[in-house]
Amino acid sequence: MSQIAVIGAGAWGTGIAIVLGRKGSHRVHLWAHEAEVCESVNHRRVNEKFLPGRTIPDSVSATNDLAAALEGAHTVVSVMPSQHCRGLFERMRPLISPQTLIVSATKGLEEGSLMRMTEVISQVLKRDEGSAIGALSGPSFAAEVARGDPTAITVASTDNELLRTVQEEFSDPRFRVYTNNDVTGVELGGALKNIVAIAAGICDGLGLGHNSVAALITRGLAEMTRLVVACGGRAETMAGLAGLGDLVLTCTGGLSRNRSVGVELGRGRKLPEILAAMHGMVAEGIFTTTAAVGLAHARGVEMPITEQMHAILHQDKSPSEAIHELMTRSGKSEA
C-alpha cells in the first residue's frame, strides 16, 4: 500500500485526502497546523473546523508532526496557503528525498517574490524546475469533491513520470485527472481566477445582474490570458479546466470564498471585518491580487480588473467607483 502525505488540512487539503483515502490503495497522512483538527479527524473521522459533515476514510490519519506526516511518503501534496508555502518547505526540506514527487494544489502567488508555488518549491528544495514537481488545479469545490460529485481537474508538469503517476493514483470514477505540460498556465490560471471571483462577488453585492457577471468573466479571462502568455504559458490552457473551468466555478458558485468576500465588499463591509468573520478560512485572491499587479507591471501587461480589485482591497476604493471606471475606460477592440 503506497503512502501519500497531504500537507495542509484546510477544506481543499481534506477533500484531496478523502479522494486518496477512499481508493483503498493508499495510506494518507494529513498534516494539520491545528491540534484540534488532528483530534477531530482521528477520533471523529471528520474535519469539523474546515470541512464539517464529510466523513474521512479510515485510511487517512492526521498529525501536526511534519516528520511523521512525511515518513515513507512517495508523494507529497502541498495544500497550504500560498504565504506559508516557503516556510513550510524550508522546514520539510531535510525530510524530503530528491525522488519524492511533489504536487502543489495551492492556488496562489507568493506576494514578495511574485513566484508561482512550483517555483517556490523548486527554489527551496534546490531542484531543477519541473523535476518531480507538478501543479494540480481546476474547478473543484472541496465540499463537492468530498461528497463524491463527479469532478475533473488537471495536473501540470514537465516531468512525464509525475504526470503518469498522479493521473493513475489520484483518479477514480468520481475524480478524473487530466494531464498538461503547461505548468505556468495551469498555476497562473488557478491563482488569477480568484481575483476575478472577488469582482464577480462585488457585482452581486452591488445588486448587478447576469449581464455584468458575464462581461466580467469574459474580460477577466482575456486579461488572465494576456498575463499567462506574457509569462510563457499557452493561451489554450486558459480555455481548459484550470482556466475557464475554474473561473466559471469560482465566479458563480456559492461555495467560493473569494466570491463571498466580494459579495460582502459590494454590500459595503470593510475587508478587516470580512476576514475576521471567516474564522481562519483563506481567500487566496486577497493576497494574489497584490502579486498579480506586480507581475503584470513587470511584464508590461494591462490588467484593469485586477488593478481595480487591488484598489478596492488595499486602497479602500469604493466598489461602485471601481465598476464605473472599468465601464468608462477608453474604447478597445475585443481582438
Steps between C-alpha positions, in 0.01 A plus 500: 500500500653832390530795734413860417543808718254788469647812658218736595169395653276782389189418299687426175777298666239296683304451178810366324574270794146361476541432126830322556378315806182363349692308230624254762844473341663786692589581855457876531668715763324835531710771665304766687633810672216487752501233771120510517479404132719194561284400795180543298629300202653216701222454753182609321602445135404853397675836474250698702691828466548516123281235334217400736258227406735307267615161626873433471608141413680293761807486273558872573677593823574855616809633675657837578849347488657564159754220536226250579289622208786469251649171618483243220304725263579461130274796413449827688194712421546857623173678575608773739412870449741656251662730754602199714640292214862615522523471878348153512722365222807641674396295803429194285813516284711266721212252506435476124717283274594614146279221360184606685225626269367843598153609389396857580125551534526857632338762275694815570818702447767596752458871571861611539666298225200481260584130459263218423491221758700250293767767455515555876520126565770447236705782647472377859567134416780600259351295219492583132158650430267220392717222644246279682285809570152567365189713553143381551221740405152525354135553602477325835300617799629292789157419643378362167820300446464352848134418433601304192352726232664432160797737471765553231831672566844517340853429616780692331869416488790463259580171676313228308548244775330731749210559259451127451522421871264775616245424228496132596509538878263795542231404248189304587148482350406825678830691462645519148853633455623637166865578424664816366862609453424874527586551867507879468153517345341253742644669809429856391148407392427352843638807676362780283142372483466576871543871427223496240281306744530782753386741228207271413397498864515879509256509208262283700547711813422814302179342370617478138362234269620217279614732219761653729636167621514355147696803379730477799575130448570552131727801541658346808595197292648734239733668748589171666600368158712806424703451815533124453639546148733779614639264767561220250178300533260402223179683415316172437558394861265782600221330302540187713424380850760716676389810312139540388378202701629623834414861416132426434471286813662755729312798356155341515506237777367578844778296666772733371673682787645757262161576349353523851762760598398701194131477588566650842722773355221588255258527793727757663686295762871567552763234436626462862144436617446243222823318580421487871172325421675229294644332814831397347374412153718645221388687187817480290388775264562765765873421505526407133367838387811682623733246340304502173521879475874480556539223243290688245708816543822299469379340176340815357150345494181703539265345760229756581272267700790381714616858559154610610470202736837593650377856555183373672680245719808699595424868437141516630356595162124496464377191307245706308770748401721214379220357285433848356866541406507161330194589295625846398849405385596605149357285218680174420492230234398159628761329280 
